[in-house]
Amino acid sequence: MTPPWLTVKQGTAPLLVSIPHTGIDLAGLESRLVSRWLGRRDCDWWIDNLYDFAGSLGATVVHTAISRTVIDVNRDPSGASLYPGQATTGLCPTETFDGDPLYGEGEEPGPSEIDERRQKFFVPYHAALQAEIDRLRGMHDKIVLYDCHSIRSVLPRLFEGTLPVFNLGTNDGKSADPALQEKVAAILAETGETWVVNGRFKGGWITRHFGQPLQGVHALQMELSNRGYMREPDEKGTPENWPVPYDATYAAPIRATLKTILETAIGWATR
């Protein structure tokens, strides 16, 4: 039985869209956090709105309403860092991307609580992805798993300077066929926006774990800079100006590019 925080919308196209970081449900942790706002600040704001056309293309969409503050379903479930030697946040983060503490003193989760959250929230999300991969592979010789993300454009703790608008990750080419990567990169090159392939963001656990080209599963992660579709404020933002409301008109250009990418992925998989 699917838990209420997990949404699976099934399609028949060879495309599975994962939306793991738009959740704002803090699962009862509010009293232990420094603030609700801080607990939600690193959400991938409005990504579900930005990709709400995916179902009309025949894609299958898997989405969790649980905040990444509770558990990050795009991290290694063992807790190992996906980017050794670089600043990042963990499976059950205790600080924000900026390094601000999320919990009040002594309120951080211990090992048993982390394991409980893993079983309650991480495992069902990944089981849903695997079930949909299996279903779609039963219909198609190959499928594309597209993992949707966004992040603030400037985060000195995580990367230098300003992040490109489009950040495509394929785990250094291991999670997807090079031909698919090249097709998506060609679309990005035509936008006139800044872009990179396998730069600071190479793909998280979802991309690395499920991307198995030899098994017919080709995984892409798209990390968007917030400024590509939002009027992103300077600095870290405040409860008064972050997040800014979703503006469909402002987001229209990048949305058109994303639709082209998903259509291209489907076309490539059905050749």
N, C-alpha and C positions, 0 to 999 in steps of 0.2 A: 504494500500500500504506500503510495507516494505521500511523504509528509507535506504539510501545508506550505512550508517555506520553499519547497522545490517544485519548479514548474517545468514540464516537458511538453513541448508542442511538436508533434510528429509530422514530418513531411516525407516525401518520397524521392526528392532530388538527392544526388550524391554529395550532400553538404550538411555538416553538423556544426551549428554555431553554439559556442560556449560563452556564457556571460556570467563570470564568477565573482565580479567585484562591484556590482551596483547595489548590493543589499545594504539596507540601513537598520535592519532589525538587530538590536544589541542583545537579544536573548536573555533579558533580565539582569544584565551587568551594570545597568545605569548607575546604581548607588555605589558601585566600586570604582567607577571611572572618574577621572578628574572633571570631565564634563561630557554630556551627550554630543555636543558639537565637535569636540576634539576626537571623540570616538568614531565620528563619521567623516572627518575632514578628508581622509585619504580614499574615500569612495571614488570609484570610476564614474563620476557624475554624468548622468543622462545618456550613457552608452546604450541602454535599452531603448531609449527614444531614437537614438541615432540609427540603430539597426532594425527598427521596427518593421521594415519592409521585407526582412529575411523570409518570413513565412510565406509571403506572396510569391517568392521565387521557388517555393517548394522545399525550403530548407527545414531541417529539424532544429529546434532551439531549446537548449537546456539552461536554466537560470536559477540562481539561488537568491533568496531574499535576506539571507544572513550576512551581517556585516563582516568584512575581512578582519575587523578588530576582534571578533569572537574566534574565528579561525580562518586562515587564508587557504582556500582550497587549491591555490596555485603554487604551493610550496611543497617541498619534499616532506612526505608524512613522517619521516624519521627525525625531522628537525634539522637535517644537514643543510648547509647553505648551498644555494644554486650558483652563487657567485663568490667563491672563496677569495678572501682578501679584499672584498669590496663591501661597503656599507649596504645593508639591506634590512628588511624586517623578517621576523620569523613566522613559524607555523601559527602560533598564538601570540601576536605582537604585544610587546609591553611598552613600545614607544612608537611615535609617528615617524613618517618619512623624514621629518626635520629633527628627530631625536628628542621630541618632547615626551615626557612620561604620560602614558595613557591611564595608569591606575594610581589610586591613592596609595600612600605608604602602607606596605604589608598586604595589599589587595591583589597582587599579581597571581596568576594561576600557577599552581605547582604541577609536578609530573602527572599525578593521578587525574587532576582536572583536565589537563591537556589531552590525556588519553580519552577521557570521557567525551570531550568535544570532538576529538578525531572520530570516534565511533558514531556519534550522534549526527554530525554535520558533514565531515569530510568524506567518510565512507559512502553514504548514500549519494552524494553528488557524483563521485567517481563511478559508482555502480551504474548510475543513470547514463553517464557518458558511455561506459562500456556496453551497456545494453543497446543503446542506439547505434553505436558502431557496429555491433554484431548484426542488428536488424538491417542496417543499410548495406553492410557488406554482403548480406544474403540477397540483396537486390542488384548490387553493382560490383563490378570487378575492382574498382578503386573508388575511394571517397576522400573528401577534404574535410578535415577538422579545423575550423577557424575560431581562434580564441580571441575574444574582444577585450581590449583594455584601453585605459587612458591615464594620464598622469600630468601633474603640473609641469609647466615648461621649464621652470627654473627651480632646482632642488640641489643646492650646493653640497649637501651631505651625500647625495647619491651620484651626482655627475657634475662635471665642469660645464660652465657656460649655459647655453640654451639648447634644450633638446630639439632635434628635428621634428617637424610636424608629423611625419610618418616614420615609424620604426618597425620594420618587418623582421621577425625572428623565425629562424628555422633550425635553431640549435647548430649553427655553423654548417648548415646544409644537410644535417643528419636526419631531420624529421620530415623532409618533403623532397620530391623529385626536383632536380635542378631546373627542369623545363617549366614547372609550375612557378618556382621562385622567380625565374626570369620574366615570365609573363606578368606577374604582379609588379615586379620592379619596373618594367616598361611602362605600366600604367602610372606608377608614382612619378616616374621621370617626366611624364607629360603634364603633370599638374602645375609645374612651376613653383611648387612648394619644396621646402627642404625635406630630405628623406635619407634613410640609410637602411641597409640590410645587415643584420647581425652585428649591430653596434653595441651600445650599452645594454640593450635588451635583446637577448638572443632567443627568448622563449622560456617560460616557466615550467613547472612540473607537468602541467597538462600537455604542453607541446612536446616536451622531452619524453614523457612516459608513453603517450598514446601515438606519437608520430612514428610509425613503423612502415616506411615505404615498401619494403619487401613483402609486407603483409597486406598491402593495398590501402594503407591509411596514411595520408599525407597531411601533416599538421603545420599550420601557420599561426603565429601570434602577431597581432597588430596592436602596437602600443601607440596611441595617438597623444600628441601634446594637446592639452586642454585649449590652448589658444587657437587651434585649428577649427574649433566649432563653438567656442564660448568666448565671451568678453572677459577674459581672465584678468583678475586684479594683480597688481604688483605685489611682491613680497609673499608672505605666507597666507594672507587673507585673514579676515576676522569674522566673528559670528554675524556681523552686519552686512558683509559683502561676499560671503562664500557659503554655499555655492550660488553663483548667479543663476537666474531662472533659465530654463531651456528656451532658446529662440530658434524656431524652425527656419526662419528666413536666414538668419546668420549662419546656421549650420548647413544650409542647402548645398553649397559647393562641395564640401567634404563628403556629405551624404551621397551626392551623385558619384563621386569617385569610389566610395565604398560599395555602392551598388554595382558599379562596373567590375570591381574586384570580385565580388561574390558571383556575379554572372559569368565572369571569366573562369573562375574556379569550377563552376558547374559544367561549363562548356568543355574545359580541359578534361574533367573526370568522365565525361560521357563520350569522348572521342573513341 
